[in-house]
Amino acid sequence: MLSALIHPQLNDCRRLFLRNYEVMINIGVYEFEKKGEQRLLINVDLYIPLAVSSPSHDQLEEVVDYDFMRNTIATRMARGHVQLQETLCDDIVREMLAHPSVRAARVSTMKPDVYPDCEGVGVEVFKIKEQA
């Protein structure tokens, strides 16, 4: 995958990431999907300007904490059933961009257990925050 750090609006950023975060979630449009949870893999990339993410004192408060990504996902999942992976990705990316230090975010979801003949099916969204 080509890094978004080559994008002109992101070339002064560092990338934080969460890879293959496995969750059990109630997601899907079909009746059988609405009756229980299924496995979903979530990936998140956050692009944060070096000016606000370069720790000078080696302290956690100086950077965006990885827990922010996990807690944001957990909060969205707690809202209940979602029909589409597209909706879930859009919701998560919007919430990631709400963090004042995040300039851009990429979120992907994948259902690994839908078809036996492929690794999975999924959706990815990438968004850069509007600059004021």
Secondary structure, DSSP 4 states (H G I P E B T S, - for coil): ---GGGSTTTTTEEEEEEEEEEEEE-B-SSHHHHTS-EEEEEEEEEEEEHHHH--SS--GGGS--HHHHHHHHHHHHTT--BS-HHHHHHHHHHHHHTSTT--EEEEEEEETTS-TTSS-EEEEEEEEPPP-
